[in-house]
Amino acid sequence: VQLQASGGGLVQAGGSLRLSCAASGFAFSTYTMTWFRQAPGKEREFVASINWSGLSISYSDSAKGRFTISRDNAKNTVYLWMYSLKDEDTAVYLCAAQLLGTTKYWGQGTKVTVSS
């Protein structure tokens, strides 16, 4: 099983990034996929999730209106489009595969640094 996150980097405040998480080794299309993030010195926090069909999506308050989660089951990939980035979005972003609310698999994370 592998969850390979990519797309992070250094971006100026107000900029945009697209994160990707490519999955392999499990039945991706049956799992809810979730993005979390962990900033230095802080606990991991929920960012966004999308169910297997893409019809049920949730966002944290901080992500709502600025981030968009999507998935392509044909490519076994989940995306996180991030717009209007702020300093406080600086974190390592991790993707996770979940079933019935339980995280089954974690990815290794991709680092996002927002500079002002």
Backbone as XML, in Angstrom:
<?xml version="1.0"?>
<chain id="A" units="angstrom">
  <residue number="1" name="VAL">
    <atom name="N" x="0.852" y="-1.195" z="0.000"/>
    <atom name="CA" x="0.000" y="0.000" z="0.000"/>
    <atom name="C" x="0.887" y="1.244" z="0.000"/>
  </residue>
  <residue number="2" name="GLN">
    <atom name="N" x="0.514" y="2.192" z="-0.844"/>
    <atom name="CA" x="1.289" y="3.430" z="-0.900"/>
    <atom name="C" x="0.373" y="4.612" z="-1.168"/>
  </residue>
  <residue number="3" name="LEU">
    <atom name="N" x="0.619" y="5.696" z="-0.450"/>
    <atom name="CA" x="-0.011" y="6.975" z="-0.701"/>
    <atom name="C" x="1.106" y="7.987" z="-0.884"/>
  </residue>
  <residue number="4" name="GLN">
    <atom name="N" x="1.261" y="8.445" z="-2.117"/>
    <atom name="CA" x="2.378" y="9.321" z="-2.461"/>
    <atom name="C" x="1.862" y="10.737" z="-2.670"/>
  </residue>
  <residue number="5" name="ALA">
    <atom name="N" x="2.122" y="11.600" z="-1.694"/>
    <atom name="CA" x="1.702" y="12.993" z="-1.807"/>
    <atom name="C" x="2.772" y="13.809" z="-2.507"/>
  </residue>
  <residue number="6" name="SER">
    <atom name="N" x="2.335" y="14.772" z="-3.290"/>
    <atom name="CA" x="3.271" y="15.640" z="-4.007"/>
    <atom name="C" x="2.607" y="16.984" z="-4.271"/>
  </residue>
  <residue number="7" name="GLY">
    <atom name="N" x="3.412" y="17.920" z="-4.747"/>
    <atom name="CA" x="2.868" y="19.221" z="-5.122"/>
    <atom name="C" x="3.162" y="20.341" z="-4.150"/>
  </residue>
  <residue number="8" name="GLY">
    <atom name="N" x="3.733" y="20.014" z="-3.004"/>
    <atom name="CA" x="4.064" y="21.048" z="-2.046"/>
    <atom name="C" x="5.233" y="21.891" z="-2.527"/>
  </residue>
  <residue number="9" name="GLY">
    <atom name="N" x="5.488" y="22.956" z="-1.779"/>
    <atom name="CA" x="6.596" y="23.822" z="-2.128"/>
    <atom name="C" x="6.467" y="25.153" z="-1.437"/>
  </residue>
  <residue number="10" name="LEU">
    <atom name="N" x="7.275" y="26.094" z="-1.912"/>
    <atom name="CA" x="7.284" y="27.444" z="-1.371"/>
    <atom name="C" x="6.427" y="28.335" z="-2.262"/>
  </residue>
  <residue number="11" name="VAL">
    <atom name="N" x="5.511" y="29.044" z="-1.647"/>
    <atom name="CA" x="4.606" y="29.907" z="-2.406"/>
    <atom name="C" x="4.397" y="31.198" z="-1.610"/>
  </residue>
  <residue number="12" name="GLN">
    <atom name="N" x="4.187" y="32.271" z="-2.318"/>
    <atom name="CA" x="3.928" y="33.548" z="-1.647"/>
    <atom name="C" x="2.488" y="33.603" z="-1.152"/>
  </residue>
  <residue number="13" name="ALA">
    <atom name="N" x="2.291" y="34.358" z="-0.104"/>
    <atom name="CA" x="0.928" y="34.558" z="0.401"/>
    <atom name="C" x="0.040" y="35.073" z="-0.726"/>
  </residue>
  <residue number="14" name="GLY">
    <atom name="N" x="-1.161" y="34.516" z="-0.794"/>
    <atom name="CA" x="-2.080" y="34.860" z="-1.870"/>
    <atom name="C" x="-1.974" y="33.952" z="-3.069"/>
  </residue>
  <residue number="15" name="GLY">
    <atom name="N" x="-0.957" y="33.123" z="-3.091"/>
    <atom name="CA" x="-0.750" y="32.228" z="-4.213"/>
    <atom name="C" x="-1.559" y="30.950" z="-4.108"/>
  </residue>
  <residue number="16" name="SER">
    <atom name="N" x="-1.290" y="30.046" z="-5.059"/>
    <atom name="CA" x="-2.058" y="28.806" z="-5.156"/>
    <atom name="C" x="-1.128" y="27.613" z="-5.322"/>
  </residue>
  <residue number="17" name="LEU">
    <atom name="N" x="-1.612" y="26.473" z="-4.906"/>
    <atom name="CA" x="-0.906" y="25.206" z="-5.119"/>
    <atom name="C" x="-1.936" y="24.113" z="-5.342"/>
  </residue>
  <residue number="18" name="ARG">
    <atom name="N" x="-1.523" y="23.083" z="-6.056"/>
    <atom name="CA" x="-2.330" y="21.890" z="-6.166"/>
    <atom name="C" x="-1.539" y="20.721" z="-5.608"/>
  </residue>
  <residue number="19" name="LEU">
    <atom name="N" x="-2.078" y="20.084" z="-4.607"/>
    <atom name="CA" x="-1.469" y="18.878" z="-4.052"/>
    <atom name="C" x="-2.136" y="17.657" z="-4.675"/>
  </residue>
  <residue number="20" name="SER">
    <atom name="N" x="-1.328" y="16.630" z="-4.834"/>
    <atom name="CA" x="-1.840" y="15.361" z="-5.347"/>
    <atom name="C" x="-1.455" y="14.254" z="-4.389"/>
  </residue>
  <residue number="21" name="CYS">
    <atom name="N" x="-2.267" y="13.231" z="-4.352"/>
    <atom name="CA" x="-1.950" y="12.042" z="-3.565"/>
    <atom name="C" x="-2.318" y="10.835" z="-4.405"/>
  </residue>
  <residue number="22" name="ALA">
    <atom name="N" x="-1.296" y="10.144" z="-4.873"/>
    <atom name="CA" x="-1.489" y="8.978" z="-5.732"/>
    <atom name="C" x="-1.474" y="7.718" z="-4.884"/>
  </residue>
  <residue number="23" name="ALA">
    <atom name="N" x="-2.491" y="6.905" z="-5.053"/>
    <atom name="CA" x="-2.660" y="5.710" z="-4.227"/>
    <atom name="C" x="-2.395" y="4.449" z="-5.035"/>
  </residue>
  <residue number="24" name="SER">
    <atom name="N" x="-1.919" y="3.439" z="-4.339"/>
    <atom name="CA" x="-1.741" y="2.134" z="-4.964"/>
    <atom name="C" x="-1.789" y="1.057" z="-3.895"/>
  </residue>
  <residue number="25" name="GLY">
    <atom name="N" x="-2.162" y="-0.142" z="-4.326"/>
    <atom name="CA" x="-2.114" y="-1.273" z="-3.411"/>
    <atom name="C" x="-3.383" y="-1.534" z="-2.614"/>
  </residue>
  <residue number="26" name="PHE">
    <atom name="N" x="-4.410" y="-0.743" z="-2.864"/>
    <atom name="CA" x="-5.686" y="-0.994" z="-2.194"/>
    <atom name="C" x="-6.808" y="-0.466" z="-3.091"/>
  </residue>
  <residue number="27" name="ALA">
    <atom name="N" x="-8.044" y="-0.780" z="-2.715"/>
    <atom name="CA" x="-9.206" y="-0.420" z="-3.542"/>
    <atom name="C" x="-9.567" y="1.049" z="-3.331"/>
  </residue>
  <residue number="28" name="PHE">
    <atom name="N" x="-8.788" y="1.913" z="-3.964"/>
    <atom name="CA" x="-8.912" y="3.358" z="-3.772"/>
    <atom name="C" x="-10.347" y="3.854" z="-3.938"/>
  </residue>
  <residue number="29" name="SER">
    <atom name="N" x="-11.034" y="3.364" z="-4.931"/>
    <atom name="CA" x="-12.360" y="3.904" z="-5.260"/>
    <atom name="C" x="-13.414" y="3.609" z="-4.215"/>
  </residue>
  <residue number="30" name="THR">
    <atom name="N" x="-13.082" y="2.790" z="-3.231"/>
    <atom name="CA" x="-14.053" y="2.465" z="-2.181"/>
    <atom name="C" x="-13.792" y="3.225" z="-0.881"/>
  </residue>
  <residue number="31" name="TYR">
    <atom name="N" x="-12.698" y="3.984" z="-0.848"/>
    <atom name="CA" x="-12.294" y="4.670" z="0.377"/>
    <atom name="C" x="-12.643" y="6.154" z="0.347"/>
  </residue>
  <residue number="32" name="THR">
    <atom name="N" x="-12.959" y="6.665" z="1.517"/>
    <atom name="CA" x="-12.970" y="8.112" z="1.717"/>
    <atom name="C" x="-11.520" y="8.580" z="1.812"/>
  </residue>
  <residue number="33" name="MET">
    <atom name="N" x="-11.222" y="9.658" z="1.114"/>
    <atom name="CA" x="-9.861" y="10.206" z="1.137"/>
    <atom name="C" x="-9.876" y="11.545" z="1.863"/>
  </residue>
  <residue number="34" name="THR">
    <atom name="N" x="-8.913" y="11.722" z="2.708"/>
    <atom name="CA" x="-8.879" y="12.896" z="3.577"/>
    <atom name="C" x="-7.497" y="13.534" z="3.555"/>
  </residue>
  <residue number="35" name="TRP">
    <atom name="N" x="-7.495" y="14.844" z="3.554"/>
    <atom name="CA" x="-6.251" y="15.603" z="3.722"/>
    <atom name="C" x="-6.206" y="16.140" z="5.157"/>
  </residue>
  <residue number="36" name="PHE">
    <atom name="N" x="-5.058" y="15.947" z="5.775"/>
    <atom name="CA" x="-4.753" y="16.540" z="7.067"/>
    <atom name="C" x="-3.530" y="17.426" z="6.886"/>
  </residue>
  <residue number="37" name="ARG">
    <atom name="N" x="-3.262" y="18.235" z="7.898"/>
    <atom name="CA" x="-2.019" y="18.995" z="7.891"/>
    <atom name="C" x="-1.496" y="19.114" z="9.311"/>
  </residue>
  <residue number="38" name="GLN">
    <atom name="N" x="-0.194" y="19.288" z="9.378"/>
    <atom name="CA" x="0.450" y="19.463" z="10.673"/>
    <atom name="C" x="1.486" y="20.554" z="10.563"/>
  </residue>
  <residue number="39" name="ALA">
    <atom name="N" x="1.235" y="21.625" z="11.270"/>
    <atom name="CA" x="2.172" y="22.748" z="11.297"/>
    <atom name="C" x="3.208" y="22.506" z="12.388"/>
  </residue>
  <residue number="40" name="PRO">
    <atom name="N" x="4.371" y="23.126" z="12.262"/>
    <atom name="CA" x="5.414" y="22.948" z="13.275"/>
    <atom name="C" x="4.900" y="23.283" z="14.670"/>
  </residue>
  <residue number="41" name="GLY">
    <atom name="N" x="5.090" y="22.350" z="15.593"/>
    <atom name="CA" x="4.700" y="22.576" z="16.975"/>
    <atom name="C" x="3.211" y="22.473" z="17.251"/>
  </residue>
  <residue number="42" name="LYS">
    <atom name="N" x="2.454" y="22.062" z="16.250"/>
    <atom name="CA" x="1.004" y="21.959" z="16.429"/>
    <atom name="C" x="0.526" y="20.541" z="16.160"/>
  </residue>
  <residue number="43" name="GLU">
    <atom name="N" x="-0.683" y="20.271" z="16.604"/>
    <atom name="CA" x="-1.253" y="18.952" z="16.367"/>
    <atom name="C" x="-1.762" y="18.843" z="14.936"/>
  </residue>
  <residue number="44" name="ARG">
    <atom name="N" x="-1.857" y="17.624" z="14.487"/>
    <atom name="CA" x="-2.412" y="17.360" z="13.170"/>
    <atom name="C" x="-3.870" y="17.797" z="13.135"/>
  </residue>
  <residue number="45" name="GLU">
    <atom name="N" x="-4.282" y="18.404" z="12.036"/>
    <atom name="CA" x="-5.661" y="18.851" z="11.940"/>
    <atom name="C" x="-6.280" y="18.455" z="10.605"/>
  </residue>
  <residue number="46" name="PHE">
    <atom name="N" x="-7.554" y="18.244" z="10.635"/>
    <atom name="CA" x="-8.330" y="17.913" z="9.453"/>
    <atom name="C" x="-8.396" y="19.109" z="8.523"/>
  </residue>
  <residue number="47" name="VAL">
    <atom name="N" x="-8.287" y="18.837" z="7.209"/>
    <atom name="CA" x="-8.404" y="19.895" z="6.213"/>
    <atom name="C" x="-9.642" y="19.681" z="5.341"/>
  </residue>
  <residue number="48" name="ALA">
    <atom name="N" x="-9.731" y="18.497" z="4.720"/>
    <atom name="CA" x="-10.843" y="18.227" z="3.806"/>
    <atom name="C" x="-10.960" y="16.736" z="3.566"/>
  </residue>
  <residue number="49" name="SER">
    <atom name="N" x="-12.165" y="16.295" z="3.263"/>
    <atom name="CA" x="-12.366" y="14.882" z="2.920"/>
    <atom name="C" x="-13.367" y="14.759" z="1.789"/>
  </residue>
  <residue number="50" name="ILE">
    <atom name="N" x="-13.278" y="13.645" z="1.078"/>
    <atom name="CA" x="-14.166" y="13.368" z="-0.034"/>
    <atom name="C" x="-14.491" y="11.883" z="-0.012"/>
  </residue>
  <residue number="51" name="ASN">
    <atom name="N" x="-15.774" y="11.562" z="-0.126"/>
    <atom name="CA" x="-16.129" y="10.153" z="-0.049"/>
    <atom name="C" x="-15.824" y="9.455" z="-1.374"/>
  </residue>
  <residue number="52" name="TRP">
    <atom name="N" x="-16.107" y="8.168" z="-1.432"/>
    <atom name="CA" x="-15.689" y="7.360" z="-2.567"/>
    <atom name="C" x="-16.247" y="7.858" z="-3.897"/>
  </residue>
  <residue number="53" name="SER">
    <atom name="N" x="-17.460" y="8.392" z="-3.866"/>
    <atom name="CA" x="-18.110" y="8.818" z="-5.107"/>
    <atom name="C" x="-17.807" y="10.265" z="-5.461"/>
  </residue>
  <residue number="54" name="GLY">
    <atom name="N" x="-17.283" y="11.007" z="-4.497"/>
    <atom name="CA" x="-17.058" y="12.433" z="-4.725"/>
    <atom name="C" x="-18.277" y="13.286" z="-4.437"/>
  </residue>
  <residue number="55" name="LEU">
    <atom name="N" x="-19.354" y="12.666" z="-4.007"/>
    <atom name="CA" x="-20.599" y="13.403" z="-3.794"/>
    <atom name="C" x="-20.724" y="13.955" z="-2.381"/>
  </residue>
  <residue number="56" name="SER">
    <atom name="N" x="-19.879" y="13.499" z="-1.487"/>
    <atom name="CA" x="-19.914" y="13.995" z="-0.115"/>
    <atom name="C" x="-18.544" y="14.564" z="0.232"/>
  </residue>
  <residue number="57" name="ILE">
    <atom name="N" x="-18.495" y="15.858" z="0.471"/>
    <atom name="CA" x="-17.240" y="16.573" z="0.713"/>
    <atom name="C" x="-17.378" y="17.409" z="1.975"/>
  </residue>
  <residue number="58" name="SER">
    <atom name="N" x="-16.313" y="17.440" z="2.742"/>
    <atom name="CA" x="-16.276" y="18.256" z="3.954"/>
    <atom name="C" x="-14.987" y="19.058" z="3.992"/>
  </residue>
  <residue number="59" name="TYR">
    <atom name="N" x="-15.085" y="20.233" z="4.587"/>
    <atom name="CA" x="-13.919" y="21.098" z="4.750"/>
    <atom name="C" x="-13.852" y="21.609" z="6.190"/>
  </residue>
  <residue number="60" name="SER">
    <atom name="N" x="-12.634" y="21.871" z="6.640"/>
    <atom name="CA" x="-12.470" y="22.578" z="7.896"/>
    <atom name="C" x="-12.883" y="24.033" z="7.670"/>
  </residue>
  <residue number="61" name="ASP">
    <atom name="N" x="-13.126" y="24.725" z="8.747"/>
    <atom name="CA" x="-13.495" y="26.137" z="8.616"/>
    <atom name="C" x="-12.390" y="26.932" z="7.932"/>
  </residue>
  <residue number="62" name="SER">
    <atom name="N" x="-11.145" y="26.578" z="8.217"/>
    <atom name="CA" x="-10.031" y="27.330" z="7.628"/>
    <atom name="C" x="-9.884" y="27.055" z="6.140"/>
  </residue>
  <residue number="63" name="ALA">
    <atom name="N" x="-10.336" y="25.908" z="5.687"/>
    <atom name="CA" x="-10.211" y="25.542" z="4.278"/>
    <atom name="C" x="-11.419" y="25.970" z="3.444"/>
  </residue>
  <residue number="64" name="LYS">
    <atom name="N" x="-12.531" y="26.101" z="4.084"/>
    <atom name="CA" x="-13.784" y="26.395" z="3.373"/>
    <atom name="C" x="-13.664" y="27.692" z="2.593"/>
  </residue>
  <residue number="65" name="GLY">
    <atom name="N" x="-14.000" y="27.629" z="1.322"/>
    <atom name="CA" x="-13.978" y="28.810" z="0.477"/>
    <atom name="C" x="-12.643" y="29.076" z="-0.184"/>
  </residue>
  <residue number="66" name="ARG">
    <atom name="N" x="-11.578" y="28.419" z="0.283"/>
    <atom name="CA" x="-10.248" y="28.636" z="-0.307"/>
    <atom name="C" x="-9.657" y="27.365" z="-0.905"/>
  </residue>
  <residue number="67" name="PHE">
    <atom name="N" x="-10.042" y="26.204" z="-0.360"/>
    <atom name="CA" x="-9.501" y="24.926" z="-0.820"/>
    <atom name="C" x="-10.609" y="24.129" z="-1.503"/>
  </residue>
  <residue number="68" name="THR">
    <atom name="N" x="-10.200" y="23.292" z="-2.449"/>
    <atom name="CA" x="-11.135" y="22.387" z="-3.119"/>
    <atom name="C" x="-10.516" y="20.998" z="-3.188"/>
  </residue>
  <residue number="69" name="ILE">
    <atom name="N" x="-11.252" y="20.026" z="-2.696"/>
    <atom name="CA" x="-10.789" y="18.635" z="-2.791"/>
    <atom name="C" x="-11.529" y="17.955" z="-3.937"/>
  </residue>
  <residue number="70" name="SER">
    <atom name="N" x="-10.811" y="17.109" z="-4.647"/>
    <atom name="CA" x="-11.433" y="16.339" z="-5.721"/>
    <atom name="C" x="-10.699" y="15.015" z="-5.845"/>
  </residue>
  <residue number="71" name="ARG">
    <atom name="N" x="-11.273" y="14.111" z="-6.604"/>
    <atom name="CA" x="-10.627" y="12.813" z="-6.789"/>
    <atom name="C" x="-10.900" y="12.304" z="-8.202"/>
  </residue>
  <residue number="72" name="ASP">
    <atom name="N" x="-9.982" y="11.479" z="-8.656"/>
    <atom name="CA" x="-10.115" y="10.816" z="-9.944"/>
    <atom name="C" x="-9.911" y="9.333" z="-9.684"/>
  </residue>
  <residue number="73" name="ASN">
    <atom name="N" x="-10.996" y="8.605" z="-9.604"/>
    <atom name="CA" x="-10.885" y="7.182" z="-9.273"/>
    <atom name="C" x="-10.211" y="6.378" z="-10.383"/>
  </residue>
  <residue number="74" name="ALA">
    <atom name="N" x="-10.285" y="6.870" z="-11.596"/>
    <atom name="CA" x="-9.614" y="6.186" z="-12.701"/>
    <atom name="C" x="-8.088" y="6.286" z="-12.567"/>
  </residue>
  <residue number="75" name="LYS">
    <atom name="N" x="-7.633" y="7.339" z="-11.914"/>
    <atom name="CA" x="-6.191" y="7.547" z="-11.726"/>
    <atom name="C" x="-5.740" y="7.241" z="-10.306"/>
  </residue>
  <residue number="76" name="ASN">
    <atom name="N" x="-6.674" y="6.815" z="-9.451"/>
    <atom name="CA" x="-6.343" y="6.521" z="-8.050"/>
    <atom name="C" x="-5.656" y="7.705" z="-7.379"/>
  </residue>
  <residue number="77" name="THR">
    <atom name="N" x="-6.194" y="8.878" z="-7.621"/>
    <atom name="CA" x="-5.548" y="10.090" z="-7.126"/>
    <atom name="C" x="-6.587" y="11.033" z="-6.520"/>
  </residue>
  <residue number="78" name="VAL">
    <atom name="N" x="-6.189" y="11.648" z="-5.414"/>
    <atom name="CA" x="-6.990" y="12.695" z="-4.791"/>
    <atom name="C" x="-6.182" y="13.990" z="-4.842"/>
  </residue>
  <residue number="79" name="TYR">
    <atom name="N" x="-6.892" y="15.084" z="-5.023"/>
    <atom name="CA" x="-6.241" y="16.386" z="-5.174"/>
    <atom name="C" x="-6.726" y="17.354" z="-4.099"/>
  </residue>
  <residue number="80" name="LEU">
    <atom name="N" x="-5.879" y="18.321" z="-3.817"/>
    <atom name="CA" x="-6.276" y="19.435" z="-2.966"/>
    <atom name="C" x="-5.802" y="20.707" z="-3.647"/>
  </residue>
  <residue number="81" name="TRP">
    <atom name="N" x="-6.756" y="21.467" z="-4.134"/>
    <atom name="CA" x="-6.465" y="22.740" z="-4.760"/>
    <atom name="C" x="-6.537" y="23.813" z="-3.674"/>
  </residue>
  <residue number="82" name="MET">
    <atom name="N" x="-5.466" y="24.551" z="-3.515"/>
    <atom name="CA" x="-5.395" y="25.550" z="-2.446"/>
    <atom name="C" x="-5.189" y="26.929" z="-3.067"/>
  </residue>
  <residue number="83" name="TYR">
    <atom name="N" x="-6.073" y="27.842" z="-2.723"/>
    <atom name="CA" x="-6.038" y="29.203" z="-3.250"/>
    <atom name="C" x="-5.911" y="30.205" z="-2.107"/>
  </residue>
  <residue number="84" name="SER">
    <atom name="N" x="-5.528" y="31.408" z="-2.453"/>
    <atom name="CA" x="-5.434" y="32.495" z="-1.459"/>
    <atom name="C" x="-4.695" y="32.035" z="-0.211"/>
  </residue>
  <residue number="85" name="LEU">
    <atom name="N" x="-3.544" y="31.432" z="-0.425"/>
    <atom name="CA" x="-2.798" y="30.847" z="0.685"/>
    <atom name="C" x="-2.323" y="31.904" z="1.665"/>
  </residue>
  <residue number="86" name="LYS">
    <atom name="N" x="-2.339" y="31.517" z="2.933"/>
    <atom name="CA" x="-1.942" y="32.405" z="4.022"/>
    <atom name="C" x="-0.748" y="31.792" z="4.762"/>
  </residue>
  <residue number="87" name="ASP">
    <atom name="N" x="-0.078" y="32.631" z="5.541"/>
    <atom name="CA" x="1.047" y="32.133" z="6.333"/>
    <atom name="C" x="0.632" y="30.924" z="7.176"/>
  </residue>
  <residue number="88" name="GLU">
    <atom name="N" x="-0.560" y="30.997" z="7.722"/>
    <atom name="CA" x="-1.006" y="29.930" z="8.630"/>
    <atom name="C" x="-1.321" y="28.617" z="7.921"/>
  </residue>
  <residue number="89" name="ASP">
    <atom name="N" x="-1.243" y="28.607" z="6.603"/>
    <atom name="CA" x="-1.413" y="27.352" z="5.867"/>
    <atom name="C" x="-0.094" y="26.573" z="5.775"/>
  </residue>
  <residue number="90" name="THR">
    <atom name="N" x="0.979" y="27.173" z="6.225"/>
    <atom name="CA" x="2.273" y="26.486" z="6.232"/>
    <atom name="C" x="2.193" y="25.242" z="7.105"/>
  </residue>
  <residue number="91" name="ALA">
    <atom name="N" x="2.494" y="24.086" z="6.512"/>
    <atom name="CA" x="2.373" y="22.817" z="7.230"/>
    <atom name="C" x="2.836" y="21.696" z="6.311"/>
  </residue>
  <residue number="92" name="VAL">
    <atom name="N" x="2.967" y="20.536" z="6.904"/>
    <atom name="CA" x="3.092" y="19.313" z="6.109"/>
    <atom name="C" x="1.683" y="18.782" z="5.884"/>
  </residue>
  <residue number="93" name="TYR">
    <atom name="N" x="1.354" y="18.560" z="4.625"/>
    <atom name="CA" x="0.021" y="18.083" z="4.265"/>
    <atom name="C" x="0.101" y="16.580" z="3.999"/>
  </residue>
  <residue number="94" name="LEU">
    <atom name="N" x="-0.781" y="15.850" z="4.654"/>
    <atom name="CA" x="-0.791" y="14.394" z="4.545"/>
    <atom name="C" x="-2.144" y="13.925" z="4.010"/>
  </residue>
  <residue number="95" name="CYS">
    <atom name="N" x="-2.104" y="12.906" z="3.193"/>
    <atom name="CA" x="-3.356" y="12.312" z="2.749"/>
    <atom name="C" x="-3.563" y="10.991" z="3.492"/>
  </residue>
  <residue number="96" name="ALA">
    <atom name="N" x="-4.809" y="10.639" z="3.658"/>
    <atom name="CA" x="-5.155" y="9.417" z="4.374"/>
    <atom name="C" x="-6.339" y="8.750" z="3.703"/>
  </residue>
  <residue number="97" name="ALA">
    <atom name="N" x="-6.353" y="7.435" z="3.773"/>
    <atom name="CA" x="-7.459" y="6.649" z="3.247"/>
    <atom name="C" x="-8.267" y="6.116" z="4.421"/>
  </residue>
  <residue number="98" name="GLN">
    <atom name="N" x="-9.570" y="6.351" z="4.372"/>
    <atom name="CA" x="-10.412" y="6.014" z="5.512"/>
    <atom name="C" x="-11.603" y="5.152" z="5.101"/>
  </residue>
  <residue number="99" name="LEU">
    <atom name="N" x="-11.974" y="4.271" z="6.027"/>
    <atom name="CA" x="-13.187" y="3.482" z="5.877"/>
    <atom name="C" x="-13.974" y="3.600" z="7.169"/>
  </residue>
  <residue number="100" name="LEU">
    <atom name="N" x="-15.228" y="3.925" z="7.069"/>
    <atom name="CA" x="-16.115" y="4.021" z="8.235"/>
    <atom name="C" x="-15.490" y="4.880" z="9.332"/>
  </residue>
  <residue number="101" name="GLY">
    <atom name="N" x="-14.858" y="5.965" z="8.918"/>
    <atom name="CA" x="-14.326" y="6.913" z="9.878"/>
    <atom name="C" x="-12.985" y="6.543" z="10.471"/>
  </residue>
  <residue number="102" name="THR">
    <atom name="N" x="-12.447" y="5.415" z="10.080"/>
    <atom name="CA" x="-11.159" y="4.962" z="10.614"/>
    <atom name="C" x="-10.094" y="5.094" z="9.534"/>
  </residue>
  <residue number="103" name="THR">
    <atom name="N" x="-8.984" y="5.705" z="9.902"/>
    <atom name="CA" x="-7.889" y="5.827" z="8.953"/>
    <atom name="C" x="-7.181" y="4.487" z="8.820"/>
  </residue>
  <residue number="104" name="LYS">
    <atom name="N" x="-7.132" y="4.000" z="7.585"/>
    <atom name="CA" x="-6.483" y="2.717" z="7.320"/>
    <atom name="C" x="-5.044" y="2.905" z="6.834"/>
  </residue>
  <residue number="105" name="TYR">
    <atom name="N" x="-4.839" y="3.960" z="6.035"/>
    <atom name="CA" x="-3.522" y="4.185" z="5.460"/>
    <atom name="C" x="-3.190" y="5.675" z="5.498"/>
  </residue>
  <residue number="106" name="TRP">
    <atom name="N" x="-1.891" y="5.949" z="5.750"/>
    <atom name="CA" x="-1.375" y="7.318" z="5.739"/>
    <atom name="C" x="-0.336" y="7.471" z="4.633"/>
  </residue>
  <residue number="107" name="GLY">
    <atom name="N" x="-0.317" y="8.652" z="4.046"/>
    <atom name="CA" x="0.763" y="8.997" z="3.139"/>
    <atom name="C" x="1.887" y="9.659" z="3.909"/>
  </residue>
  <residue number="108" name="GLN">
    <atom name="N" x="2.976" y="9.967" z="3.218"/>
    <atom name="CA" x="4.155" y="10.491" z="3.901"/>
    <atom name="C" x="4.151" y="11.999" z="4.035"/>
  </residue>
  <residue number="109" name="GLY">
    <atom name="N" x="3.294" y="12.692" z="3.312"/>
    <atom name="CA" x="3.186" y="14.131" z="3.449"/>
    <atom name="C" x="3.991" y="14.908" z="2.435"/>
  </residue>
  <residue number="110" name="THR">
    <atom name="N" x="3.526" y="16.109" z="2.175"/>
    <atom name="CA" x="4.248" y="17.044" z="1.313"/>
    <atom name="C" x="4.213" y="18.406" z="2.004"/>
  </residue>
  <residue number="111" name="LYS">
    <atom name="N" x="5.357" y="19.079" z="2.006"/>
    <atom name="CA" x="5.510" y="20.304" z="2.778"/>
    <atom name="C" x="5.077" y="21.521" z="1.974"/>
  </residue>
  <residue number="112" name="VAL">
    <atom name="N" x="4.258" y="22.347" z="2.598"/>
    <atom name="CA" x="3.833" y="23.609" z="2.000"/>
    <atom name="C" x="4.326" y="24.742" z="2.885"/>
  </residue>
  <residue number="113" name="THR">
    <atom name="N" x="5.047" y="25.670" z="2.275"/>
    <atom name="CA" x="5.536" y="26.833" z="2.999"/>
    <atom name="C" x="5.010" y="28.087" z="2.312"/>
  </residue>
  <residue number="114" name="VAL">
    <atom name="N" x="4.296" y="28.896" z="3.079"/>
    <atom name="CA" x="3.732" y="30.132" z="2.543"/>
    <atom name="C" x="4.512" y="31.298" z="3.120"/>
  </residue>
  <residue number="115" name="SER">
    <atom name="N" x="5.067" y="32.099" z="2.249"/>
    <atom name="CA" x="5.865" y="33.244" z="2.698"/>
    <atom name="C" x="5.094" y="34.531" z="2.458"/>
  </residue>
  <residue number="116" name="SER">
    <atom name="N" x="5.228" y="35.449" z="3.393"/>
    <atom name="CA" x="4.529" y="36.744" z="3.246"/>
    <atom name="C" x="5.495" y="37.826" z="2.794"/>
  </residue>
</chain>
